[in-house]
C-alpha cells in the first residue's frame, strides 16, 4: 500500500468516526430538544411528527450510514474474512451512492438558494428560537460536506444505474406521496413555500423536484467515476 493510499484510508476512517459522532448527537438533539410550540407551528407535533421533514429523514439516514461505516471499519481491523468485509463494504457503498450522496446534495442545493432568497419559504423566523444555527448547518450543509469527504477518501463502484436510480427515484416518489398524505390528514403543508403556491404552480413544483432529483444521483456517479479514474491514472503512472 502506498503512502497516499494509507493516508486516504486513515482519513476515510476519521470521516466515518467524526460523522458518526456529529450526526448521532445532532439527531438526538433534533429529536429531543427541537420542539416548536403548537401555537407557532401546529404542524410540528401533528401527524408524522418529525418524520414529515426530509432533513430529519436524511439525518437519520446519515447517522445510520456513518455508524455502519464505523462498524465495518472495526470489522476490517479485527481481520475477519475478506469475503465478509467485502460484503459489508458493498452494502456500505450502496447506501452511500443511492441515498447518502444524492439526498445530501438534493437538500443542500434545494435549501440554500431559497434560504438566501426568502428565508421564510423554508424556515419561518420563529424557528431561530428553537432550531439552533449549528443544527441548521449540520442538517443542510455538513451533510453534503461529509458526503464529499467520503467520496474523495475512498474508491467505490456504483451499482448498476437501473438499480441505483430506481431505488432513489422510488424513495423520492414515496416522499412526495408522504407529504401530500400529511396535507390530507392535517390540512397543512410541510414546507411553507407549498402553501404560497396555487394548484398549478404546486404541480409544477412537484414535477420539477421529481425531474431534477435523479440528476443528483447522476452527478454523484459522474464525480465519483471522474475523480477516481484520474486518481488511479496518476497512481499507475507513478508506480
C-alpha angles and dihedrals in degrees: 000000000000124000091251091051091051092049091050091048092052091044091051092052089048090052090051095049096044091044091050092051096043098045096040091054092043092051091049092049093045093050098042106034110023097088115148114200115252090236088066100034117007089180094068094073096029128103113325095023113212092339087081090078121079090210091059093045089049091049088055090052092047091050093049091049097051094043089050091047090054089050091052090048090053091048089051093051090049087060099235117171116302090233091057093046092047091051092050091046091051090056090046092051092048091051091050098045098042101039118002101054102035094043092048092049092045092053095044093047093045099043108044100051089052091044093055093041097048119343092200090066091071106013123021116223095253089065087077089072093056107020108062121220093241091056091049089056093046094051097042106027114015091054089065095039090056091045090056091047090050091050096051097044100054136034119233138171116231118233118249110298092238092054096044098044094042093055094043094046089046089055092049093048089049091053093049089051089047096055091046089051089051089053089050091052099041108020088232131107119232092225122045093224091066091058091055094056127082120230095270094049090044091055090049089049092052092045091049092050091048094048098046097042094078089056088065088060094046092047089053091050092048095047093047095048094043095047095047095042088056091044093049091044091054091046093052092049093052094044 
